[in-house]
Amino acid sequence: MGARVRISVWTAIWVCGGCVAGSRDAGNAPTVAAPAQRPELEYREIDVTIPAHGIELEGTLTVPEADGPRPAIVLIHGSGPLGRDENLPGQLGVKFGFDVPVFEQLAAGLARAGYVVIRYDKRTCTPAEGCDNHYPDVDELHFDDLVADAQSVIDWLRARPEVDAGALYVIGHSQGGTYVPELMLDNPDLRAGALLATPFRPIDELAAYQADYVQQLLRHRDTHPLVIGVRLRLLRTTAEGLQALRAGTSTKELIGDAPAVYWQEWLESGDALPALVDRLDRPLLAVSGELDTNVPPSETELWRARLAAVHPNPGHVAIVLPCITHALNCVRRSRSGREAPERHIAPELLAEILGFLAR
């Protein structure tokens, strides 16, 4: 398929934000120690196609150079037309000046630790959106199609000869994390799941927060009111459209830049999420960063409270890590006080994931 390309952001709602340093607050959640240091494994990458509803999903299978079969992980990306590497240029309110290839780096770190990993281009990431694949244009986007795609990938991975079908895991980032409880309930062989920077509240509430956050940020920067209005237009119209959809008063076919049916299915999924979590009998890890402006750390606190109430608790963990953004990289403060985002996902985050899986 050739070299990977950088993926453009579908909508400003889900990707860009301001950064300040912070400190870790794990609350009552136990901290999972990283596994003992082992030699890192070499790995190879294989371009693959995966049958799904109405499309052949294209992706990359990362396979450790080790005796198999091996435990395996499905990576599910956040919202927008993201490719398999999940290249993110920043978060709500700020751009880094470079892309962080979140899933490419996460797959490499997991493979070095011995896990087979599959990542794939979303059906919305067509060549017109910058993906190097053979996808057709999306005629009508359904949220449920994205969940069904993740299920297709799980089914495909389970049958691979490199994979130990008794040791399957799923990791979702942002929007993708909201699918994880449903997928775990539908697939009893999934041992555990991880939610990276995943919202707990329904999307209409999160969209309203994001619009308010950007407005406050621009006012703090003394931005001209006319400029604020222009920059907020998509965020506000989307948030207001979702409020109308929630109230049953919306007559629009499009809200923001997506079909109303897509948002309706997303709303219903978010409303059902707490009850799904209550039924889980296998562990979840909910982890995010203090500097995340797309999905603030208060969302992880909501996850913490809900997971702690599950009885009997199968070993759920909720953690907020310092300095980490929605792109899962860290913003370090130099001696001069200047803050600089790193070009790679935070090693602390990878250690938490590996420690959790190793349990």
C-alpha positions as CSV (number, residue, x, y, z in Angstrom):
1,M,0.0,0.0,0.0
2,G,3.0,2.3,0.1
3,A,3.9,4.9,2.7
4,R,1.4,6.0,5.3
5,V,-0.1,9.5,5.0
6,R,-1.1,12.0,7.6
7,I,-4.8,12.2,8.2
8,S,-6.7,15.5,8.3
9,V,-9.0,16.3,11.1
10,W,-12.7,15.8,10.3
11,T,-14.1,18.3,12.7
12,A,-12.5,20.7,15.3
13,I,-14.8,19.3,18.0
14,W,-12.8,16.2,18.6
15,V,-9.2,17.1,18.2
16,C,-7.4,20.3,19.4
17,G,-6.5,22.2,23.1
18,G,-4.4,24.3,25.5
19,C,-1.8,22.7,27.8
20,V,-0.5,23.3,31.3
21,A,1.5,21.1,33.6
22,G,-0.3,19.1,36.3
23,S,0.1,16.4,38.9
24,R,-1.3,12.9,39.1
25,D,-4.5,12.2,41.0
26,A,-5.3,8.5,41.1
27,G,-7.9,8.9,43.9
28,N,-8.8,5.6,45.4
29,A,-8.0,3.6,42.2
30,P,-5.0,1.2,42.6
31,T,-2.0,2.0,40.6
32,V,-0.9,-0.9,38.5
33,A,2.9,-1.4,38.5
34,A,4.6,-1.9,35.2
35,P,5.7,-5.5,34.5
36,A,9.3,-6.4,35.1
37,Q,11.7,-5.3,32.5
38,R,12.1,-7.8,29.7
39,P,14.1,-7.6,26.4
40,E,12.1,-5.8,23.8
41,L,11.0,-8.0,20.9
42,E,11.5,-7.2,17.3
43,Y,8.3,-7.2,15.2
44,R,7.0,-7.1,11.6
45,E,4.1,-5.3,10.0
46,I,1.7,-6.9,7.5
47,D,-0.8,-5.0,5.4
48,V,-4.2,-6.8,5.6
49,T,-7.8,-6.5,4.5
50,I,-10.7,-7.3,6.8
51,P,-14.3,-8.1,5.5
52,A,-16.9,-5.8,7.0
53,H,-20.4,-4.6,6.1
54,G,-20.2,-3.2,2.6
55,I,-16.5,-2.6,2.7
56,E,-13.1,-4.3,3.0
57,L,-11.3,-2.6,5.8
58,E,-7.6,-2.1,5.3
59,G,-5.2,-2.2,8.1
60,T,-1.8,-3.2,9.5
61,L,-1.2,-6.3,11.7
62,T,1.9,-5.9,13.9
63,V,3.4,-9.3,14.9
64,P,6.2,-9.8,17.5
65,E,9.1,-12.0,16.4
66,A,8.4,-14.6,19.1
67,D,7.1,-18.0,19.5
68,G,3.3,-18.0,18.9
69,P,0.5,-17.9,19.1
70,R,0.5,-14.6,21.0
71,P,-2.0,-12.6,22.9
72,A,-3.7,-10.0,20.7
73,I,-5.2,-6.5,20.8
74,V,-7.6,-4.6,18.6
75,L,-7.1,-0.8,18.5
76,I,-10.2,1.3,18.0
77,H,-9.8,5.0,17.1
78,G,-11.6,8.2,18.1
79,S,-14.0,10.2,16.0
80,G,-13.3,11.7,12.6
81,P,-11.9,10.2,9.4
82,L,-8.9,8.7,11.1
83,G,-6.5,6.3,9.5
84,R,-4.9,3.2,11.1
85,D,-2.0,5.3,12.6
86,E,-4.4,7.8,14.2
87,N,-2.3,10.8,13.4
88,L,-3.4,13.7,15.7
89,P,-2.1,17.3,15.2
90,G,-3.1,18.5,18.7
91,Q,-6.2,18.8,20.9
92,L,-9.0,21.3,21.4
93,G,-7.6,24.8,21.3
94,V,-4.0,24.2,20.2
95,K,-1.9,22.5,17.5
96,F,1.4,20.9,18.3
97,G,3.1,21.8,15.0
98,F,3.4,18.1,14.1
99,D,1.3,15.0,14.1
100,V,1.5,12.3,16.9
101,P,0.9,8.9,15.2
102,V,-0.9,7.6,18.3
103,F,-1.8,4.1,17.1
104,E,1.4,3.5,15.1
105,Q,3.4,4.1,18.3
106,L,1.0,2.3,20.6
107,A,1.1,-0.8,18.3
108,A,4.9,-0.7,18.3
109,G,5.1,-0.5,22.1
110,L,2.6,-3.3,22.5
111,A,4.3,-5.5,19.9
112,R,7.7,-5.1,21.6
113,A,6.0,-6.4,24.8
114,G,4.8,-9.5,22.9
115,Y,1.3,-8.6,21.8
116,V,-0.1,-9.0,18.2
117,V,-1.9,-5.7,17.4
118,I,-4.4,-4.9,14.6
119,R,-5.1,-1.3,13.6
120,Y,-7.2,-0.2,10.6
121,D,-8.4,2.7,8.6
122,K,-11.9,3.8,9.6
123,R,-14.5,3.5,6.9
124,T,-14.8,7.3,6.9
125,C,-11.1,7.7,6.0
126,T,-11.4,7.5,2.3
127,P,-8.7,8.6,-0.3
128,A,-10.6,11.9,-0.4
129,E,-9.8,12.3,3.4
130,G,-6.2,11.5,2.9
131,C,-6.1,7.7,3.5
132,D,-4.0,5.5,1.2
133,N,-6.6,2.8,0.6
134,H,-9.3,1.7,-1.8
135,Y,-12.3,2.8,0.2
136,P,-15.5,4.1,-1.5
137,D,-17.0,7.4,-0.5
138,V,-19.3,7.2,2.5
139,D,-22.9,7.8,1.3
140,E,-24.5,7.9,4.7
141,L,-22.6,7.6,8.0
142,H,-24.0,5.5,10.8
143,F,-22.5,5.3,14.3
144,D,-23.6,1.7,14.5
145,D,-21.5,0.9,11.4
146,L,-18.4,1.9,13.3
147,V,-19.2,-0.4,16.2
148,A,-20.0,-3.2,13.7
149,D,-16.6,-2.6,12.0
150,A,-14.8,-3.1,15.4
151,Q,-16.7,-6.4,15.8
152,S,-15.6,-7.5,12.3
153,V,-12.0,-6.8,13.2
154,I,-12.3,-8.8,16.4
155,D,-13.8,-11.7,14.5
156,W,-11.0,-11.5,11.9
157,L,-8.2,-11.3,14.5
158,R,-9.6,-14.3,16.5
159,A,-9.0,-16.5,13.5
160,R,-5.5,-15.5,12.7
161,P,-2.8,-18.2,13.1
162,E,-0.5,-15.7,14.9
163,V,-3.1,-15.2,17.6
164,D,-3.9,-17.0,20.9
165,A,-7.7,-16.8,20.6
166,G,-8.0,-17.3,24.4
167,A,-6.1,-14.0,25.1
168,L,-7.9,-11.2,23.2
169,Y,-8.1,-7.6,24.4
170,V,-9.6,-4.4,23.0
171,I,-8.3,-0.8,23.5
172,G,-10.4,2.2,22.4
173,H,-9.3,5.8,22.2
174,S,-11.8,8.6,22.8
175,Q,-15.0,7.8,20.9
176,G,-13.6,4.3,20.3
177,G,-13.5,3.6,24.0
178,T,-17.2,4.0,24.3
179,Y,-17.7,0.9,22.1
180,V,-15.6,-1.3,24.4
181,P,-18.1,-2.3,27.1
182,E,-20.6,-3.3,24.4
183,L,-18.0,-5.3,22.6
184,M,-16.9,-7.0,25.7
185,L,-20.4,-8.1,26.6
186,D,-20.9,-9.4,23.0
187,N,-17.6,-11.3,23.1
188,P,-17.1,-13.3,26.3
189,D,-13.6,-14.3,25.2
190,L,-12.3,-10.7,25.5
191,R,-10.3,-10.8,28.6
192,A,-10.2,-7.1,29.4
193,G,-10.6,-3.7,27.8
194,A,-8.8,-0.3,28.0
195,L,-10.4,3.1,27.6
196,L,-8.0,5.8,26.6
197,A,-9.2,9.4,27.1
198,T,-12.8,8.1,26.7
199,P,-15.9,10.3,27.6
200,F,-18.4,8.9,30.1
201,R,-21.1,11.5,29.6
202,P,-23.3,11.4,26.4
203,I,-22.0,13.2,23.3
204,D,-24.5,16.1,23.7
205,E,-23.1,17.0,27.1
206,L,-19.5,16.7,25.9
207,A,-20.2,18.9,22.8
208,A,-21.6,21.6,25.1
209,Y,-18.5,21.4,27.3
210,Q,-16.2,21.7,24.3
211,A,-18.0,24.8,22.9
212,D,-17.9,26.5,26.4
213,Y,-14.2,25.6,26.8
214,V,-13.2,27.1,23.5
215,Q,-15.2,30.2,24.2
216,Q,-13.5,30.7,27.5
217,L,-10.1,30.0,26.0
218,L,-10.5,32.6,23.3
219,R,-11.8,35.2,25.7
220,H,-8.8,34.6,27.9
221,R,-6.6,35.2,24.9
222,D,-8.4,38.6,24.3
223,T,-9.6,37.3,20.9
224,H,-11.9,39.8,19.1
225,P,-15.6,38.8,19.6
226,L,-16.2,38.5,15.8
227,V,-13.3,36.1,15.6
228,I,-14.6,34.1,18.5
229,G,-18.0,33.9,16.7
230,V,-16.3,32.5,13.6
231,R,-14.2,29.9,15.4
232,L,-17.1,28.8,17.6
233,R,-19.7,28.5,14.8
234,L,-19.2,24.7,14.1
235,L,-18.9,23.9,17.8
236,R,-22.0,25.9,18.8
237,T,-24.2,24.7,15.9
238,T,-23.3,21.1,16.7
239,A,-23.9,21.5,20.4
240,E,-27.2,23.2,19.8
241,G,-28.2,20.7,17.2
242,L,-27.5,17.8,19.6
243,Q,-29.6,19.5,22.3
244,A,-32.5,19.8,19.8
245,L,-32.0,16.2,18.8
246,R,-32.1,15.2,22.5
247,A,-35.3,17.2,23.0
248,G,-36.9,15.7,19.9
249,T,-37.3,19.1,18.2
250,S,-34.6,18.8,15.5
251,T,-35.7,18.8,11.9
252,K,-32.2,18.9,10.4
253,E,-30.7,16.1,8.2
254,L,-27.2,17.4,9.1
255,I,-25.9,18.5,12.4
256,G,-22.4,20.0,12.2
257,D,-20.9,18.1,9.4
258,A,-22.5,14.6,10.0
259,P,-25.9,13.1,9.4
260,A,-28.5,13.4,12.2
261,V,-28.9,9.6,12.2
262,Y,-25.2,9.3,13.1
263,W,-25.7,11.6,16.1
264,Q,-28.9,9.9,17.2
265,E,-27.2,6.5,17.3
266,W,-24.3,8.0,19.2
267,L,-26.7,9.6,21.7
268,E,-28.4,6.3,22.3
269,S,-25.1,4.5,22.7
270,G,-24.0,7.0,25.3
271,D,-27.2,6.7,27.2
272,A,-26.9,2.9,27.3
273,L,-23.2,3.0,28.4
274,P,-23.6,3.0,32.3
275,A,-26.0,0.0,32.3
276,L,-23.5,-1.9,30.0
277,V,-20.7,-1.1,32.4
278,D,-22.7,-2.4,35.4
279,R,-23.0,-5.8,33.6
280,L,-19.3,-6.3,32.9
281,D,-17.6,-9.3,34.6
282,R,-14.1,-8.6,33.2
283,P,-11.8,-5.7,34.0
284,L,-11.7,-2.3,32.4
285,L,-8.8,0.3,32.5
286,A,-9.9,3.9,32.2
287,V,-6.9,6.2,31.8
288,S,-6.6,9.8,30.6
289,G,-4.4,12.8,31.1
290,E,-4.7,15.9,33.2
291,L,-4.0,18.1,30.2
292,D,-6.7,16.6,27.9
293,T,-9.0,19.4,26.8
294,N,-11.1,17.3,24.4
295,V,-12.2,14.8,27.1
296,P,-11.3,16.4,30.4
297,P,-10.1,14.4,33.4
298,S,-13.4,14.9,35.1
299,E,-14.7,12.2,32.6
300,T,-12.3,9.7,34.0
301,E,-13.5,10.6,37.5
302,L,-17.0,9.7,36.4
303,W,-15.6,6.4,35.1
304,R,-13.9,5.9,38.4
305,A,-17.1,6.3,40.3
306,R,-19.1,4.1,38.1
307,L,-16.5,1.3,38.0
308,A,-16.1,1.4,41.7
309,A,-19.8,0.8,42.1
310,V,-19.8,-2.4,40.1
311,H,-20.4,-5.3,42.4
312,P,-18.7,-7.7,42.4
313,N,-15.9,-5.6,41.0
314,P,-13.7,-7.6,38.5
315,G,-10.7,-5.4,39.0
316,H,-11.5,-2.2,37.2
317,V,-8.9,0.6,37.3
318,A,-9.3,4.4,36.7
319,I,-6.2,6.6,36.5
320,V,-5.5,10.2,35.5
321,L,-1.9,10.8,34.6
322,P,0.0,14.2,34.7
323,C,1.1,16.1,31.6
324,I,-0.7,13.9,29.1
325,T,-3.0,15.4,26.4
326,H,-5.8,13.9,24.3
327,A,-3.2,12.8,21.7
328,L,-1.6,10.7,24.6
329,N,1.7,12.6,24.4
330,C,3.1,14.5,27.3
331,V,3.7,18.3,27.6
332,R,7.0,18.8,29.5
333,R,8.1,22.0,31.1
334,S,11.6,23.1,30.4
335,R,13.9,24.8,33.0
336,S,13.0,28.1,31.4
337,G,9.3,27.4,32.1
338,R,8.4,26.8,28.4
339,E,6.0,24.0,27.7
340,A,6.8,21.7,24.8
341,P,4.7,18.8,23.6
342,E,6.6,15.6,22.9
343,R,6.4,13.8,19.5
344,H,5.6,10.4,21.0
345,I,3.0,8.9,23.2
346,A,3.9,9.1,26.9
347,P,5.9,6.1,28.2
348,E,4.0,6.3,31.5
349,L,0.7,5.6,29.6
350,L,2.2,2.6,27.8
351,A,3.5,1.3,31.2
352,E,0.0,1.6,32.7
353,I,-1.5,-0.3,29.8
354,L,1.1,-3.1,29.9
355,G,0.8,-3.4,33.7
356,F,-2.9,-3.7,33.5
357,L,-2.8,-6.3,30.8
358,A,-0.1,-8.3,32.6
359,R,-2.4,-8.7,35.6
